[in-house]
Amino acid sequence: MTEGYPLIPEDLPDTFKAAMRRLAASVSIVVAKGDEGPVGMAATSITSLTVDPPAVLVCVNRMTSLHASLVPTAPLSVNLLARHHREVSMAFGGGVAREERFKVGDWQDGANGLPALADAQANLECVIDAMLAYGTHSIVIARVIRAQVSETVAPLIYQDGSYL
């Protein structure tokens, strides 16, 4: 126990997980350059950080295959999924072997050398500016250098283990 903090109940980790499963979130695919080609993962922990400079915050578990590719100044892309991208989300959420994931969906070469999902709601090409380790995750601050937006606004939403 840390002095000045109340005693934390033993069941807090499980209760916290249950509470966070009730938080509905849009799904994105985060892509980085790996040693053997692009690596990507489905993520719901992405948020806008600032407009000046344009930046996003991405939280990544340090146990993921993507994490090793995340270093300051490295390129990063964020692809905001639409409702019809359930299969893409499931593939990048671990349902398909890492080397097969980019065969699911319509991926094209982005200007930053990373694949971009052609029919995503939006594609953000970024550069990692900073990283902060916290608990099991790294908080990644990525400066957006290019953005592309589709006319469709129909996000893929994930909550409590399923898509809404």
DSSP file (Angstrom, degrees, kcal/mol; ACC not computed):
  #  RESIDUE AA STRUCTURE BP1 BP2  ACC     N-H-->O    O-->H-N    N-H-->O    O-->H-N    TCO  KAPPA ALPHA  PHI   PSI    X-CA   Y-CA   Z-CA
    1    1 A M              0   0    0      0, 0.0     2,-0.4     0, 0.0     6,-0.1   0.000 360.0 360.0 360.0 135.8    0.0    0.0    0.0
    2    2 A T    >   -     0   0    0      4,-0.2     3,-2.1     1,-0.1     0, 0.0  -0.737 360.0-104.8 -87.3 132.9    1.2    3.5   -0.9
    3    3 A E  T 3  S+     0   0    0     -2,-0.4    -1,-0.1     1,-0.3     0, 0.0  -0.294 105.5  23.9 -59.2 136.0    1.0    6.0    2.0
    4    4 A G  T 3  S+     0   0    0      1,-0.3    -1,-0.3    -3,-0.0    -2,-0.0   0.263 102.1 101.3  92.2 -11.3   -1.8    8.4    1.6
    5    5 A Y  S <  S-     0   0    0     -3,-2.1    -1,-0.3     1,-0.1     3,-0.1  -0.823  76.1-112.0-104.7 146.6   -3.8    6.1   -0.7
    6    6 A P        -     0   0    0      0, 0.0    -4,-0.2     0, 0.0     2,-0.2  -0.307  45.2 -84.1 -69.8 159.8   -6.8    4.0    0.5
    7    7 A L        -     0   0    0     -6,-0.1     0, 0.0     1,-0.1     0, 0.0  -0.453  46.0-130.8 -62.5 129.8   -6.6    0.3    0.7
    8    8 A I        -     0   0    0     -2,-0.2    -1,-0.1    -3,-0.1    -3,-0.0  -0.741  22.1-116.2 -89.5 128.2   -7.4   -1.2   -2.7
    9    9 A P    >   -     0   0    0      0, 0.0     3,-1.6     0, 0.0    -1,-0.1  -0.292  18.2-124.2 -62.4 146.7  -10.0   -4.0   -2.7
   10   10 A E  T 3  S+     0   0    0      1,-0.3     4,-0.3     2,-0.1    -2,-0.0   0.824 110.1  53.3 -60.4 -32.9   -8.7   -7.4   -3.8
   11   11 A D  T 3> S+     0   0    0      1,-0.2     4,-2.6     2,-0.1    -1,-0.3   0.396  77.9 103.1 -86.2   5.2  -11.4   -7.6   -6.5
   12   12 A L  H <> S+     0   0    0     -3,-1.6     4,-3.3     1,-0.2     5,-0.3   0.900  75.7  54.4 -57.6 -44.8  -10.6   -4.2   -8.0
   13   13 A P  H  > S+     0   0    0      0, 0.0     4,-2.2     0, 0.0    -1,-0.2   0.931 114.0  41.6 -56.5 -44.5   -8.7   -5.7  -11.1
   14   14 A D  H  > S+     0   0    0     -4,-0.3     4,-2.2     2,-0.2    -2,-0.2   0.909 116.8  47.8 -69.0 -41.3  -11.7   -7.8  -12.0
   15   15 A T  H  X S+     0   0    0     -4,-2.6     4,-2.3     2,-0.2    -1,-0.2   0.894 111.5  51.3 -65.8 -39.5  -14.3   -5.1  -11.3
   16   16 A F  H  X S+     0   0    0     -4,-3.3     4,-2.6    -5,-0.3    -2,-0.2   0.930 109.4  49.6 -62.9 -45.6  -12.2   -2.6  -13.3
   17   17 A K  H  X S+     0   0    0     -4,-2.2     4,-1.8    -5,-0.3    -2,-0.2   0.917 111.4  49.6 -58.5 -43.9  -12.1   -5.0  -16.3
   18   18 A A  H  X S+     0   0    0     -4,-2.2     4,-0.6     1,-0.2    -1,-0.2   0.896 111.4  49.4 -62.9 -40.2  -15.8   -5.5  -16.1
   19   19 A A  H >< S+     0   0    0     -4,-2.3     3,-1.1     1,-0.2     4,-0.2   0.920 110.6  49.2 -64.7 -43.9  -16.4   -1.7  -15.9
   20   20 A M  H >< S+     0   0    0     -4,-2.6     3,-1.4     1,-0.3    -1,-0.2   0.782 100.6  64.3 -69.7 -26.7  -14.1   -1.0  -18.9
   21   21 A R  H 3< S+     0   0    0     -4,-1.8   139,-2.1     1,-0.3    -1,-0.3   0.731  97.4  58.6 -66.4 -19.9  -15.9   -3.7  -21.0
   22   22 A R  T << S+     0   0    0     -3,-1.1     2,-0.8    -4,-0.6    -1,-0.3   0.536  83.0  97.7 -84.6  -7.6  -18.9   -1.5  -20.7
   23   23 A L  S <  S-     0   0    0     -3,-1.4     2,-0.2    -4,-0.2   137,-0.2  -0.740  71.4-144.5 -84.1 110.1  -17.1    1.4  -22.4
   24   24 A A        +     0   0    0     -2,-0.8     2,-0.3   135,-0.1   135,-0.2  -0.542  26.2 176.6 -74.8 139.3  -18.0    1.4  -26.1
   25   25 A A  E     -A  158   0A   0    133,-2.0   133,-3.0    -2,-0.2     2,-0.1  -0.994  31.6-111.1-145.4 149.3  -15.2    2.4  -28.4
   26   26 A S  E     -A  157   0A   0     -2,-0.3     2,-0.4   131,-0.2    20,-0.2  -0.475  36.6-124.4 -75.3 153.5  -14.5    2.7  -32.1
   27   27 A V        +     0   0    0    129,-2.1    54,-2.2    54,-0.2   129,-0.3  -0.835  30.9 174.4-105.8 136.7  -12.0    0.2  -33.6
   28   28 A S  E     -CD  43  80B   0     15,-2.6    15,-2.9    -2,-0.4     2,-0.5  -0.908  28.5-128.1-131.5 160.9   -8.9    1.1  -35.5
   29   29 A I  E     -CD  42  79B   0     50,-2.2    50,-2.3    -2,-0.3     2,-0.5  -0.970  21.4-157.3-110.9 124.0   -6.0   -0.8  -37.0
   30   30 A V  E     -CD  41  78B   0     11,-2.7    11,-1.9    -2,-0.5     2,-0.4  -0.868  12.2-168.4-101.5 131.2   -2.6    0.5  -35.9
   31   31 A V  E     +CD  40  77B   0     46,-2.7    46,-2.5    -2,-0.5     2,-0.3  -0.962  11.3 168.2-127.2 137.9    0.3   -0.4  -38.3
   32   32 A A  E     -CD  39  76B   0      7,-2.6     7,-2.6    -2,-0.4     2,-0.6  -0.878  42.7 -90.7-136.5 169.6    4.1    0.0  -37.9
   33   33 A K  E     -C   38   0B   0     42,-0.5     2,-0.2    36,-0.3    81,-0.1  -0.760  44.4-168.4 -86.0 120.2    7.2   -1.3  -39.7
   34   34 A G  E >   -C   37   0B   0      3,-1.9     3,-1.2    -2,-0.6    32,-0.1  -0.491  37.8-100.4 -98.0 174.3    8.4   -4.6  -38.4
   35   35 A D  T 3  S+     0   0    0      1,-0.3    -1,-0.1    -2,-0.2    -2,-0.0   0.821 124.2  33.7 -62.7 -31.9   11.7   -6.4  -39.1
   36   36 A E  T 3  S-     0   0    0      1,-0.4    -1,-0.3     2,-0.0    -3,-0.0  -0.023 133.3 -63.2-115.7  29.2   10.0   -8.6  -41.6
   37   37 A G  E <  S-C   34   0B   0     -3,-1.2    -3,-1.9     2,-0.0    -1,-0.4  -0.690  88.2 -17.4 119.2-174.5    7.4   -6.2  -43.0
   38   38 A P  E     -C   33   0B   0      0, 0.0     2,-0.4     0, 0.0    -5,-0.2  -0.322  53.7-163.3 -68.5 146.4    4.4   -4.3  -41.6
   39   39 A V  E     +C   32   0B   0     -7,-2.6    -7,-2.6    27,-0.1     2,-0.3  -0.963  12.4 177.2-125.3 146.4    2.8   -5.4  -38.3
   40   40 A G  E     -C   31   0B   0     -2,-0.4     2,-0.3    -9,-0.2    -9,-0.2  -0.972  12.9-169.7-147.8 161.0   -0.6   -4.3  -37.2
   41   41 A M  E     -C   30   0B   0    -11,-1.9   -11,-2.7    -2,-0.3     2,-0.3  -0.992  30.5-109.5-148.6 151.9   -3.1   -4.8  -34.4
   42   42 A A  E     -C   29   0B   0     50,-1.5     2,-0.3    -2,-0.3   -13,-0.2  -0.629  43.3-176.7 -77.5 140.3   -6.7   -3.9  -33.7
   43   43 A A  E     +C   28   0B   0    -15,-2.9   -15,-2.6    -2,-0.3     3,-0.1  -0.999  34.1 178.4-144.1 144.0   -7.0   -1.2  -31.1
   44   44 A T  S    S+     0   0    0     -2,-0.3     2,-0.9   -17,-0.2   -18,-0.2   0.386  72.4  84.6-115.9  -4.4   -9.8    0.6  -29.2
   45   45 A S        +     0   0    0     14,-0.3    14,-2.2   -17,-0.1     2,-0.4  -0.469  61.6 117.7-101.3  63.3   -7.5    2.8  -27.1
   46   46 A I  E     +E   58   0B   0     -2,-0.9     2,-0.3   -20,-0.2    12,-0.2  -0.985  33.1 167.0-127.8 136.6   -6.9    5.6  -29.5
   47   47 A T  E     -E   57   0B   0     10,-2.1    10,-2.9    -2,-0.4     2,-0.2  -0.994  41.1 -99.1-147.8 153.9   -7.9    9.2  -29.0
   48   48 A S  E     -E   56   0B   0     -2,-0.3     8,-0.3     8,-0.2     3,-0.1  -0.507  35.5-179.0 -66.3 138.5   -7.2   12.7  -30.5
   49   49 A L  E     -     0   0B   0      6,-3.0     2,-0.3     1,-0.4     7,-0.2   0.814  56.1 -15.8-107.8 -56.2   -4.6   14.5  -28.4
   50   50 A T  E   > -E   55   0B   0      5,-1.1     5,-2.3     3,-0.2    -1,-0.4  -0.967  36.0-148.2-146.9 162.2   -4.1   17.9  -29.9
   51   51 A V  E   5S+E   54   0B   0     -2,-0.3    -1,-0.1     3,-0.2    -3,-0.0   0.646  87.0  75.3 -99.4 -24.5   -4.8   19.9  -33.1
   52   52 A D  T   5S+     0   0    0      1,-0.6    -1,-0.2     2,-0.0     3,-0.0  -0.816 119.5  11.1-130.2  91.9   -1.7   22.0  -32.8
   53   53 A P  T   5S-     0   0    0      0, 0.0    -1,-0.6     0, 0.0     2,-0.2   0.575 109.3-118.8 -80.6 158.2    0.3   20.0  -33.6
   54   54 A P  E   5 +E   51   0B   0      0, 0.0    90,-2.4     0, 0.0     2,-0.3  -0.455  53.7 156.2 -60.0 124.0   -2.2   17.4  -34.9
   55   55 A A  E   < -EF  50 143B   0     -5,-2.3    -6,-3.0    88,-0.3    -5,-1.1  -0.997  31.5-154.2-153.5 152.6   -1.5   14.3  -32.7
   56   56 A V  E     -EF  48 142B   0     86,-2.6    86,-2.6    -2,-0.3     2,-0.5  -0.884  14.9-135.9-123.8 158.8   -3.1   11.1  -31.4
   57   57 A L  E     -EF  47 141B   0    -10,-2.9   -10,-2.1    -2,-0.3     2,-0.4  -0.970  21.6-174.9-115.0 129.4   -2.5    9.1  -28.3
   58   58 A V  E     -EF  46 140B   0     82,-2.6    82,-3.3    -2,-0.5     2,-0.5  -0.992  13.3-151.5-127.6 129.0   -2.4    5.3  -28.7
   59   59 A C  E     - F   0 139B   0    -14,-2.2     2,-0.4    -2,-0.4   -14,-0.3  -0.896  18.8-176.3-103.2 126.5   -2.1    2.8  -25.8
   60   60 A V  E     - F   0 138B   0     78,-2.5    78,-2.5    -2,-0.5     2,-0.1  -0.980  27.6-122.6-128.8 127.0   -0.3   -0.5  -26.7
   61   61 A N  E >   - F   0 137B   0     -2,-0.4     3,-1.6    76,-0.2     6,-0.3  -0.454  21.4-134.0 -63.1 134.3    0.2   -3.5  -24.5
   62   62 A R  T 3  S+     0   0    0     74,-2.7    -1,-0.1     1,-0.3    75,-0.1   0.620 101.4  65.0 -69.6 -11.2    3.9   -4.2  -24.3
   63   63 A M  T 3  S+     0   0    0     73,-0.3    -1,-0.3     4,-0.1    74,-0.1   0.545  80.5 103.4 -86.8  -7.7    3.3   -7.9  -25.0
   64   64 A T  S <> S-     0   0    0     -3,-1.6     4,-0.5     1,-0.1     3,-0.4  -0.356  79.9-123.6 -74.9 156.4    1.9   -7.3  -28.5
   65   65 A S  T  4 S+     0   0    0      1,-0.2     3,-0.4     2,-0.2     4,-0.3   0.784 110.8  60.2 -67.4 -26.1    4.0   -8.1  -31.6
   66   66 A L  T >4 S+     0   0    0      1,-0.2     3,-1.9     2,-0.1     4,-0.3   0.839  87.7  73.7 -68.2 -33.5    3.5   -4.5  -32.7
   67   67 A H  G >4 S+     0   0    0     -3,-0.4     3,-1.9    -6,-0.3    -1,-0.2   0.828  85.8  60.9 -56.8 -39.2    5.2   -3.0  -29.6
   68   68 A A  G 3< S+     0   0    0     -4,-0.5    -1,-0.3    -3,-0.4    -2,-0.1   0.747 102.6  54.6 -61.1 -22.7    8.8   -3.9  -30.6
   69   69 A S  G <  S+     0   0    0     -3,-1.9     2,-0.9    -4,-0.3   -36,-0.3   0.467  84.9  99.6 -89.3  -2.3    8.4   -1.7  -33.7
   70   70 A L    <   +     0   0    0     -3,-1.9     6,-0.1    -4,-0.3   -38,-0.0  -0.764  43.9 139.1 -94.5 108.0    7.3    1.4  -31.8
   71   71 A V    >   -     0   0    0     -2,-0.9     3,-2.2     4,-0.1    57,-0.3  -0.983  60.2 -80.4-141.9 150.5   10.2    3.8  -31.3
   72   72 A P  T 3  S+     0   0    0      0, 0.0    57,-0.2     0, 0.0    70,-0.1  -0.236 116.3  20.2 -53.7 141.5   10.4    7.6  -31.4
   73   73 A T  T 3  S+     0   0    0     55,-3.5    56,-0.1     1,-0.3    -3,-0.0   0.215  94.5 126.6  79.2  -6.6   10.7    8.9  -35.0
   74   74 A A    <   -     0   0    0     -3,-2.2    54,-2.7    54,-0.1    -1,-0.3  -0.482  65.9-108.0 -75.9 148.1    9.3    5.7  -36.5
   75   75 A P  E     - G   0 127B   0      0, 0.0   -42,-0.5     0, 0.0     2,-0.3  -0.409  38.5-179.2 -72.6 154.0    6.3    5.9  -38.9
   76   76 A L  E     -DG  32 126B   0     50,-1.9    50,-3.3   -44,-0.1     2,-0.4  -0.985  10.9-156.7-150.1 142.5    2.9    4.7  -37.6
   77   77 A S  E     -DG  31 125B   0    -46,-2.5   -46,-2.7    -2,-0.3     2,-0.4  -0.972   0.9-160.5-126.5 147.6   -0.5    4.6  -39.3
   78   78 A V  E     -DG  30 124B   0     46,-2.3    46,-2.8    -2,-0.4     2,-0.6  -0.993   4.7-166.6-125.8 125.3   -3.9    4.5  -37.8
   79   79 A N  E     -DG  29 123B   0    -50,-2.3   -50,-2.2    -2,-0.4     2,-0.6  -0.948  13.6-145.3-117.4 111.3   -6.9    3.3  -39.9
   80   80 A L  E     -DG  28 122B   0     42,-2.5    41,-2.5    -2,-0.6    42,-0.9  -0.667  24.3-134.6 -81.4 117.0  -10.3    4.1  -38.4
   81   81 A L        -     0   0    0    -54,-2.2    75,-1.6    -2,-0.6   -54,-0.2  -0.360   9.6-143.3 -78.6 149.7  -12.6    1.1  -39.3
   82   82 A A  B >   -I  155   0C   0     73,-0.3     3,-2.4    37,-0.1    74,-0.1  -0.596  37.9 -93.0-100.6 168.0  -16.2    1.3  -40.6
   83   83 A R  G >  S+     0   0    0     71,-2.4     3,-0.6     1,-0.3    -2,-0.1   0.801 123.0  59.8 -52.5 -34.3  -19.1   -1.0  -39.7
   84   84 A H  G 3  S+     0   0    0      1,-0.2     3,-0.3    70,-0.2    -1,-0.3   0.398  86.3  81.1 -79.6   6.6  -18.3   -3.3  -42.6
   85   85 A H  G <>  +     0   0    0     -3,-2.4     4,-2.6     1,-0.2    -1,-0.2   0.058  48.6 119.1 -99.5  25.3  -14.8   -4.0  -41.3
   86   86 A R  H <> S+     0   0    0     -3,-0.6     4,-2.7     1,-0.2     5,-0.2   0.911  77.4  50.4 -55.7 -43.7  -15.6   -6.7  -38.7
   87   87 A E  H  > S+     0   0    0     -3,-0.3     4,-2.3     2,-0.2    -1,-0.2   0.885 109.9  50.4 -64.2 -37.9  -13.5   -9.3  -40.5
   88   88 A V  H  > S+     0   0    0      2,-0.2     4,-2.4     1,-0.2     5,-0.2   0.942 111.8  48.1 -63.8 -46.8  -10.6   -6.9  -40.6
   89   89 A S  H  X S+     0   0    0     -4,-2.6     4,-1.2     1,-0.2    -2,-0.2   0.923 112.5  48.0 -59.5 -45.6  -10.9   -6.2  -36.9
   90   90 A M  H  <>S+     0   0    0     -4,-2.7     5,-2.5    -5,-0.2     6,-0.3   0.890 110.8  51.7 -64.8 -38.8  -11.1   -9.9  -36.0
   91   91 A A  I ><>S+     0   0    0     -4,-2.3     5,-1.3     4,-0.2     3,-1.0   0.936 115.5  40.4 -62.4 -46.0   -8.1  -10.7  -38.2
   92   92 A F  I 3<5S+     0   0    0     -4,-2.4   -50,-1.5     1,-0.2    -1,-0.2   0.589 105.0  67.8 -81.8  -9.8   -6.0   -8.0  -36.5
   93   93 A G  I 3<5S-     0   0    0     -4,-1.2    -1,-0.2    -5,-0.2    -2,-0.2   0.364 132.8 -81.8 -86.8   4.7   -7.4   -8.9  -33.1
   94   94 A G  I < 5S+     0   0    0     -3,-1.0    -3,-0.2     2,-0.2    -2,-0.2   0.387 102.3 114.1 114.6  -1.2   -5.6  -12.2  -33.3
   95   95 A G  I   <S+     0   0    0     -5,-2.5     2,-0.3    -6,-0.2    -4,-0.2   0.623  78.6  43.3 -76.5 -12.2   -8.0  -14.3  -35.4
   96   96 A V  S   <S-     0   0    0     -5,-1.3    -2,-0.2    -6,-0.3     5,-0.1  -0.978  99.2 -93.5-133.6 145.0   -5.5  -14.6  -38.2
   97   97 A A    >>  -     0   0    0     -2,-0.3     3,-2.2     1,-0.1     4,-0.9  -0.246  41.1-113.4 -56.1 144.1   -1.8  -15.3  -38.2
   98   98 A R  G >4 S+     0   0    0      1,-0.3     3,-0.7     2,-0.2     4,-0.4   0.835 115.4  51.9 -50.6 -42.3    0.3  -12.2  -38.2
   99   99 A E  G 34 S+     0   0    0      1,-0.2    -1,-0.3     2,-0.1    -2,-0.1   0.596 112.2  47.3 -75.3  -9.2    1.8  -12.7  -41.6
  100  100 A E  G X4 S+     0   0    0     -3,-2.2     3,-1.8     1,-0.1     4,-0.3   0.510  84.1  92.8-105.2  -8.7   -1.7  -13.2  -43.1
  101  101 A R  G X< S+     0   0    0     -4,-0.9     3,-1.8    -3,-0.7    -2,-0.1   0.847  78.7  57.7 -60.4 -39.1   -3.5  -10.2  -41.6
  102  102 A F  G 3  S+     0   0    0     -4,-0.4     5,-0.4     1,-0.3    -1,-0.3   0.467  93.2  70.6 -75.8   1.4   -2.9   -7.8  -44.5
  103  103 A K  G <  S+     0   0    0     -3,-1.8     2,-0.6     3,-0.1    -1,-0.3   0.544  84.6  80.1 -86.8  -9.5   -4.7  -10.2  -46.8
  104  104 A V  S <  S+     0   0    0     -3,-1.8     2,-0.1    -4,-0.3    -1,-0.0  -0.886  97.5   5.6-100.2 116.2   -8.0   -9.4  -45.1
  105  105 A G  S    S-     0   0    0     -2,-0.6     2,-1.0     1,-0.1   -20,-0.0  -0.318 101.8 -61.9 100.0 172.1   -9.4   -6.1  -46.4
  106  106 A D        -     0   0    0     -2,-0.1    12,-3.3     2,-0.0     2,-0.4  -0.758  60.1-179.6-100.1  88.6   -8.3   -3.8  -49.2
  107  107 A W  E     +J  117   0D   0     -2,-1.0     2,-0.3    -5,-0.4    10,-0.2  -0.735   2.5 179.1 -94.1 135.7   -4.8   -2.6  -48.2
  108  108 A Q  E     -J  116   0D   0      8,-2.7     8,-3.2    -2,-0.4     2,-0.4  -0.880  38.7 -87.5-128.7 162.2   -2.8   -0.2  -50.3
  109  109 A D  E     -J  115   0D   0     -2,-0.3     2,-0.1     6,-0.2     5,-0.0  -0.559  42.7-148.0 -72.2 126.9    0.6    1.4  -49.9
  110  110 A G    >   -     0   0    0      4,-2.3     3,-1.7    -2,-0.4    -1,-0.0  -0.469  27.4-105.8 -87.7 166.8    0.5    4.7  -48.0
  111  111 A A  T 3  S+     0   0    0      1,-0.3    -1,-0.1    -2,-0.1    -2,-0.0   0.756 119.3  58.1 -64.2 -25.2    2.8    7.6  -48.5
  112  112 A N  T 3  S-     0   0    0      2,-0.2    -1,-0.3   -36,-0.0    14,-0.0   0.316 122.5-102.4 -90.0  10.2    4.8    6.8  -45.3
  113  113 A G  S <  S+     0   0    0     -3,-1.7    -2,-0.1     1,-0.3    -4,-0.0   0.498  89.0 111.1  85.7   3.2    5.6    3.2  -46.6
  114  114 A L  S    S-     0   0    0    -38,-0.1    -4,-2.3   -83,-0.1    -1,-0.3  -0.825  76.1 -98.2-109.4 150.2    3.0    1.5  -44.4
  115  115 A P  E     -J  109   0D   0      0, 0.0     2,-0.4     0, 0.0    -6,-0.2  -0.360  35.8-160.4 -63.9 144.5   -0.2   -0.2  -45.6
  116  116 A A  E     -J  108   0D   0     -8,-3.2    -8,-2.7     7,-0.1     2,-0.6  -0.992  24.2-117.0-126.7 135.9   -3.4    1.9  -45.5
  117  117 A L  E >   -J  107   0D   0     -2,-0.4     3,-1.7   -10,-0.2   -10,-0.2  -0.625  25.4-148.0 -74.5 114.7   -6.9    0.4  -45.5
  118  118 A A  T 3  S+     0   0    0    -12,-3.3    -1,-0.2    -2,-0.6   -11,-0.1   0.817  90.8  36.9 -58.9 -38.3   -8.4    1.8  -48.7
  119  119 A D  T 3  S+     0   0    0    -13,-0.3    -1,-0.3     3,-0.0   -37,-0.1   0.034  85.4 132.3-107.9  28.0  -12.0    2.0  -47.6
  120  120 A A    <   -     0   0    0     -3,-1.7   -39,-0.2     1,-0.1     3,-0.2  -0.312  69.7-115.8 -69.5 160.0  -11.4    3.1  -43.9
  121  121 A Q  S    S-     0   0    0    -41,-2.5    29,-3.0     1,-0.3     2,-0.3   0.879  96.8  -9.3 -62.1 -37.1  -13.4    5.9  -42.5
  122  122 A A  E     -GH  80 149B   0    -42,-0.9   -42,-2.5    27,-0.2     2,-0.4  -0.978  60.9-149.4-158.9 151.2  -10.1    7.7  -42.1
  123  123 A N  E     -GH  79 148B   0     25,-2.5    25,-2.4    -2,-0.3     2,-0.5  -0.995  11.8-165.4-125.1 131.3   -6.4    7.0  -42.5
  124  124 A L  E     -GH  78 147B   0    -46,-2.8   -46,-2.3    -2,-0.4     2,-0.5  -0.974   5.8-158.8-118.2 123.6   -3.8    8.9  -40.4
  125  125 A E  E     +GH  77 146B   0     21,-3.0    20,-3.1    -2,-0.5    21,-1.5  -0.901  29.1 172.4 -99.6 127.7   -0.1    8.7  -41.3
  126  126 A C  E     -GH  76 144B   0    -50,-3.3   -50,-1.9    -2,-0.5     2,-0.4  -0.769  34.4-139.5-132.5 169.3    2.0    9.6  -38.3
  127  127 A V  E     -GH  75 143B   0     16,-2.0    16,-2.7    -2,-0.2     2,-0.5  -0.998  35.0-115.4-128.6 133.5    5.4    9.8  -36.8
  128  128 A I  E     + H   0 142B   0    -54,-2.7   -55,-3.5    -2,-0.4    14,-0.3  -0.571  35.0 174.6 -72.5 121.4    6.0    8.7  -33.2
  129  129 A D  E     -     0   0B   0     12,-2.7     2,-0.3    -2,-0.5    13,-0.2   0.805  61.2  -5.7 -94.0 -37.0    7.0   11.7  -31.1
  130  130 A A  E     - H   0 141B   0     11,-1.6    11,-2.9   -59,-0.1     2,-0.3  -0.993  52.2-156.0-158.1 157.6    7.1   10.2  -27.6
  131  131 A M  E     - H   0 140B   0     -2,-0.3     2,-0.4     9,-0.2     9,-0.2  -0.996   4.9-168.5-139.7 144.9    6.4    7.1  -25.6
  132  132 A L  E     - H   0 139B   0      7,-2.0     7,-3.2    -2,-0.3     2,-0.3  -0.988  18.4-136.7-135.0 123.3    5.7    6.6  -21.9
  133  133 A A  E     + H   0 138B   0     -2,-0.4     2,-0.3     5,-0.2     5,-0.2  -0.622  29.2 168.6 -78.3 135.1    5.6    3.3  -20.1
  134  134 A Y  E >   - H   0 137B   0      3,-2.9     3,-2.2    -2,-0.3     2,-0.1  -0.884  56.6 -50.9-149.4 116.5    2.7    2.8  -17.7
  135  135 A G  T 3  S-     0   0    0     -2,-0.3    -1,-0.1     1,-0.3     0, 0.0  -0.360 121.2 -16.9  58.4-128.4    1.8   -0.5  -16.2
  136  136 A T  T 3  S+     0   0    0     -2,-0.1   -74,-2.7    -3,-0.1   -73,-0.3   0.475 129.1  63.7 -85.6  -3.4    1.5   -3.2  -18.8
  137  137 A H  E <   -FH  61 134B   0     -3,-2.2    -3,-2.9   -76,-0.3     2,-0.4  -0.681  69.1-132.2-120.8 167.7    1.2   -0.6  -21.7
  138  138 A S  E     -FH  60 133B   0    -78,-2.5   -78,-2.5    -5,-0.2     2,-0.7  -0.976  19.4-140.0-115.4 137.9    3.1    2.1  -23.5
  139  139 A I  E     -FH  59 132B   0     -7,-3.2    -7,-2.0    -2,-0.4     2,-0.5  -0.884  23.0-160.1 -95.9 117.5    1.4    5.4  -24.2
  140  140 A V  E     -FH  58 131B   0    -82,-3.3   -82,-2.6    -2,-0.7     2,-0.6  -0.874   9.6-159.2-106.4 125.8    2.4    6.4  -27.7
  141  141 A I  E     -FH  57 130B   0    -11,-2.9   -12,-2.7    -2,-0.5   -11,-1.6  -0.926  16.6-173.5-103.6 118.2    2.1   10.0  -28.8
  142  142 A A  E     -FH  56 128B   0    -86,-2.6   -86,-2.6    -2,-0.6     2,-0.5  -0.954  18.3-140.5-120.2 124.7    2.0   10.2  -32.6
  143  143 A R  E     -FH  55 127B   0    -16,-2.7   -16,-2.0    -2,-0.5     2,-0.5  -0.694  22.3-129.9 -82.1 127.5    2.1   13.4  -34.6
  144  144 A V  E     + H   0 126B   0    -90,-2.4   -18,-0.3    -2,-0.5     3,-0.1  -0.660  31.3 171.2 -81.5 125.7   -0.2   13.2  -37.6
  145  145 A I  E     +     0   0B   0    -20,-3.1     2,-0.3    -2,-0.5   -19,-0.2   0.567  69.7  16.2-109.2 -14.2    1.6   14.3  -40.8
  146  146 A R  E     - H   0 125B   0    -21,-1.5   -21,-3.0     2,-0.0     2,-0.4  -0.959  63.3-171.3-157.7 139.8   -1.1   13.3  -43.3
  147  147 A A  E     - H   0 124B   0     -2,-0.3     2,-0.4   -23,-0.2   -23,-0.2  -0.995   4.2-169.8-136.2 142.8   -4.9   12.5  -43.0
  148  148 A Q  E     - H   0 123B   0    -25,-2.4   -25,-2.5    -2,-0.4     2,-0.4  -0.999   9.6-165.6-130.8 133.7   -7.4   11.1  -45.4
  149  149 A V  E     - H   0 122B   0     -2,-0.4   -27,-0.2   -27,-0.2     2,-0.1  -0.964   9.1-145.0-124.5 134.3  -11.1   11.1  -44.7
  150  150 A S        -     0   0    0    -29,-3.0   -29,-0.0    -2,-0.4   -31,-0.0  -0.453  25.3-118.6 -86.9 168.4  -13.9    9.2  -46.4
  151  151 A E  S    S+     0   0    0     -2,-0.1     2,-0.3     2,-0.0    -1,-0.1   0.715  88.5  92.3 -78.6 -19.9  -17.4   10.6  -46.9
  152  152 A T        -     0   0    0    -32,-0.1     2,-0.5     2,-0.1    -2,-0.2  -0.577  54.0-169.3 -80.4 133.2  -18.9    7.7  -44.9
  153  153 A V        +     0   0    0     -2,-0.3   -71,-0.1     2,-0.1    -1,-0.0  -0.866  41.5 121.9-120.5  95.0  -19.4    8.1  -41.1
  154  154 A A        -     0   0    0     -2,-0.5   -71,-2.4   -73,-0.1   -70,-0.2  -0.545  45.1-160.1-152.6  75.2  -20.3    4.7  -39.8
  155  155 A P  B     -I   82   0C   0      0, 0.0     2,-0.7     0, 0.0   -73,-0.3  -0.233  20.9-120.6 -67.8 148.0  -17.8    3.6  -37.1
  156  156 A L        -     0   0    0    -75,-1.6  -129,-2.1  -129,-0.3     2,-0.4  -0.797  36.2-159.9 -82.3 119.3  -17.2    0.0  -36.1
  157  157 A I  E     -A   26   0A   0     -2,-0.7     7,-2.4  -131,-0.2     2,-0.4  -0.871   8.7-163.5-110.8 136.9  -18.0    0.0  -32.4
  158  158 A Y  E     +AB  25 163A   0   -133,-3.0  -133,-2.0    -2,-0.4     2,-0.3  -0.965  17.2 159.0-120.7 132.1  -16.8   -2.6  -29.9
  159  159 A Q  E >   - B   0 162A   0      3,-3.0     3,-1.7    -2,-0.4  -137,-0.2  -0.964  62.7  -6.3-154.3 136.1  -18.2   -3.2  -26.4
  160  160 A D  T 3  S-     0   0    0   -139,-2.1  -138,-0.1    -2,-0.3  -139,-0.1   0.831 128.8 -48.1  50.4  41.9  -18.3   -6.0  -23.9
  161  161 A G  T 3  S+     0   0    0      1,-0.2     2,-0.3  -140,-0.1    -1,-0.3   0.545 123.1  73.0  83.6   7.5  -16.7   -8.5  -26.3
  162  162 A S  E <  S-B  159   0A   0     -3,-1.7    -3,-3.0     0, 0.0     2,-0.3  -0.953  79.4-100.6-148.0 169.4  -18.8   -7.9  -29.4
  163  163 A Y  E      B  158   0A   0     -2,-0.3    -5,-0.2    -5,-0.2    -7,-0.0  -0.694 360.0 360.0 -92.6 141.8  -19.5   -5.4  -32.1
  164  164 A L              0   0    0     -7,-2.4    -6,-0.1    -2,-0.3    -1,-0.1   0.425 360.0 360.0 -94.0 360.0  -22.5   -3.0  -31.9
